Amino acid sequence: MGCARAIVCLLLPPLAVADKGLGNFIIVLVLTLLGWVPGVIGALIICNKRP
């Protein structure tokens, strides 16, 4: 994960995982709506996974 992607994970978590699939996008969107911190944590976990 690059530096730019980490910044996007912090600022706009759903946008950071948009290219990882619709399921991941919805999960992070719901987490972000429940609270910003859970959304950021979810986005960082999903973006750090190896393909």
N, C-alpha and C positions, 0 to 999 in steps of 0.2 A: 504494500500500500504506500502510495506516494504522499508527499507532504500536502499537496493540493487536495487530495481525496480526504485526508484526515481533517483538513479545515472545513471541507464541505460536510463531513460527518458531524462536525461540531455545530455548524450554522444551520444546515438544512438536512437533517437525517434522512427523510424519505427520498430526497433527490439523490443522495449518495448511493442508495441501493437500487435505484430505478433500473439499472442495467443487469441486476442480479436475478430478476424475475418478478412476476406479479405477486406471488405469495410472499416473498420477502418484503416487497414494497408495502403490502397491506399490513403485515405484522409491524413494521417499523412505523407506519402511519398511525396505527392504533396506539402503539406505545408512546408516540410523540403527542398524541391527543390526550393521553392520560397524564403525561408529564414530560417535560423536555429532557430530563436526565435519563429516564428509561429509554427514550427514543435514541438518544446519543449512544448509550451503551449498546443497544441492539444494533445500531448501524455500524459501530466500531467492530463488534463481534462478527457481523456478516461480511464486512469488507476485509477483515483479516483472514477469513477462511481461504485455504488454498483451493484452486480449482481442480 
